[in-house]
């Protein structure tokens, strides 16, 4: 082989060793939130509705126990979920919502207005609650929209909502 052919072959082989990793690296998806909003690595929040019993006896029909963490109060609350759904997206299953949080794998960090946080914080043990908010799977953060108790029902409004009606 001539020196020129050896040189061209060396350039070709070294070019392949550089190009192949770059091409395969470009095929990795780094999109925000991944493919599905319900996937564990998703950063896109989606609306969830969790029904269950706070700090009480575990009901027979429970889907699992999750730990609600309210950093503002430095408190944790056991929440036995009896129903988990996404009102805006029927294809999101209760399993995909709870898979990361069942059996104390990870806590759900609850944030929101002081009014809705206090509904959870002041609830008596065994109180059934419906918690509605936006869940961000990757960080495990639930931004509260509303907390309902059987007594209050859907008519109860936060102070901000009441002042906007006037």
TORKE-92951 format. One line per 4 residues: number of its first residue (from 0); their letters; for each residue x, z, y of C-alpha. Coordinates in Angstrom, 2 decimals, padded with zeros to 5 digits. Example, Ala and Ser with C-alpha at 12.3 -4.5 7.8 and 13.67 -1.06 7.14 Angstrom:
BEGIN
0 = AS = 012.30:007.80:-004.50  013.67:007.14:-001.06
REM end
This chain:
BEGIN
0 = XXXX = 000.00:000.00:000.00  001.21:-000.80:003.43  001.61:001.81:006.07  -001.22:000.33:008.08
4 = XXXX = -003.68:000.60:005.17  -002.60:004.19:004.49  -003.12:005.03:008.14  -006.62:003.45:008.18
8 = XXXX = -007.53:005.22:004.95  -006.37:008.55:006.41  -008.43:007.98:009.56  -011.49:007.04:007.48
12 = XXXX = -011.24:010.11:005.22  -010.64:012.51:008.11  -013.58:010.95:009.96  -015.82:011.59:006.95
16 = XXXX = -014.73:015.22:006.68  -015.74:015.74:010.31  -018.94:013.66:010.28  -020.55:015.00:007.10
20 = XXXX = -020.82:018.66:008.28  -022.13:017.53:011.68  -024.83:015.36:010.13  -025.94:018.09:007.72
24 = XXXX = -025.90:020.69:010.52  -028.17:018.44:012.61  -030.80:018.51:009.84  -031.26:022.28:010.16
28 = XXXX = -034.36:023.09:012.20  -033.90:025.54:015.05  -037.36:025.01:016.54  -039.06:027.93:018.24
32 = XXXX = -041.08:029.81:015.68  -040.31:027.65:012.69  -042.91:025.51:010.97  -045.87:027.91:010.86
36 = XXXX = -047.02:030.60:013.25  -047.64:032.94:010.32  -044.15:032.58:008.85  -041.93:035.67:008.95
40 = XXXX = -039.48:034.08:011.38  -042.11:032.85:013.83  -041.71:033.79:017.49  -045.08:032.29:018.42
44 = XXXX = -047.74:034.99:018.79  -051.12:034.48:017.14  -054.35:036.43:017.43  -055.10:038.92:014.66
48 = XXXX = -057.90:041.34:013.91  -057.01:044.33:011.75  -059.73:046.64:010.44  -058.90:049.87:008.70
52 = XXXX = -058.58:053.63:008.73  -056.06:055.50:010.87  -054.14:058.44:009.33  -056.78:059.07:006.68
56 = XXXX = -057.48:059.01:003.01  -056.57:055.67:001.50  -059.80:053.70:000.93  -060.34:051.92:-002.39
60 = XXXX = -060.59:048.48:-000.77  -057.32:048.69:001.15  -055.09:045.63:001.50  -052.13:047.88:002.18
64 = XXXX = -050.78:050.58:004.44  -048.84:049.61:007.54  -047.03:051.85:009.98  -048.09:051.39:013.61
68 = XXXX = -045.33:052.42:015.99  -046.17:053.22:019.61  -042.90:053.60:021.46  -044.60:054.81:024.65
72 = XXXX = -045.73:057.93:022.74  -042.78:058.04:020.33  -045.34:058.26:017.53  -046.05:056.50:014.23
76 = XXXX = -049.51:056.13:012.71  -050.42:055.20:009.13  -053.04:052.47:009.17  -054.77:051.51:005.91
80 = XXXX = -055.85:047.91:006.46  -059.15:046.91:004.84  -059.41:043.51:006.54  -056.81:041.32:008.24
84 = XXXX = -057.66:037.95:009.70  -056.82:035.52:012.45  -060.06:034.72:014.30  -058.58:031.58:015.87
88 = XXXX = -056.99:030.13:012.72  -058.85:030.38:009.42  -055.90:029.07:007.36  -053.85:032.18:008.11
92 = XXXX = -054.48:034.57:005.21  -054.44:038.35:005.21  -051.39:038.19:002.93  -049.42:036.09:005.42
96 = XXXX = -050.30:038.55:008.20  -049.40:041.70:006.25  -046.60:040.57:003.90  -043.82:041.77:006.19
100 = XXXX = -045.41:045.13:007.03  -046.89:046.40:003.76  -045.17:049.16:001.84  -043.13:050.22:004.91
104 = XXXX = -040.93:047.11:004.89  -041.18:046.98:008.68  -043.23:048.82:011.31  -045.63:047.05:013.65
108 = XXXX = -044.56:047.87:017.20  -047.80:048.18:019.20  -047.70:047.43:022.93  -050.36:046.93:025.58
112 = XXXX = -052.25:048.70:028.32  -052.24:052.47:028.39  -056.01:052.47:027.91  -055.90:050.66:024.53
116 = XXXX = -052.80:052.52:023.34  -054.54:055.83:024.04  -057.49:054.76:021.85  -055.09:054.71:018.90
120 = XXXX = -053.13:057.77:020.02  -056.20:059.95:020.51  -058.09:058.85:017.40  -058.83:061.59:014.88
124 = XXXX = -057.43:061.29:011.36  -059.69:059.15:009.20  -061.10:057.19:012.15  -062.02:053.60:011.31
128 = XXXX = -060.60:051.20:013.90  -060.63:047.50:014.62  -057.40:046.47:016.35  -057.31:043.06:018.04
132 = XXXX = -054.17:041.60:019.54  -051.45:038.98:019.43  -048.90:039.44:016.65  -045.38:038.08:016.94
136 = XXXX = -044.08:037.98:013.35  -040.32:037.83:013.99  -040.16:040.93:016.18  -043.12:042.70:014.56
140 = XXXX = -044.78:043.23:017.94  -048.55:043.49:018.36  -049.76:043.06:021.96  -053.16:044.80:022.12
144 = XXXX = -056.21:043.07:023.53  -058.83:045.54:022.34  -059.29:048.57:020.08  -062.81:049.17:018.78
148 = XXXX = -064.34:052.16:017.04  -067.72:052.12:015.26  -069.16:054.38:017.95  -068.00:052.34:020.92
152 = XXXX = -068.71:048.89:019.49  -068.03:045.70:021.38  -069.59:046.78:024.67  -066.74:049.05:025.74
156 = XXXX = -064.46:047.54:028.38  -061.11:048.61:029.72  -060.92:049.86:033.33  -059.37:046.49:034.35
160 = XXXX = -062.30:044.57:032.83  -064.86:046.85:034.46  -063.32:046.42:037.92  -063.26:042.62:037.58
164 = XX = -067.03:042.55:036.89  -067.88:044.25:040.19
REM end
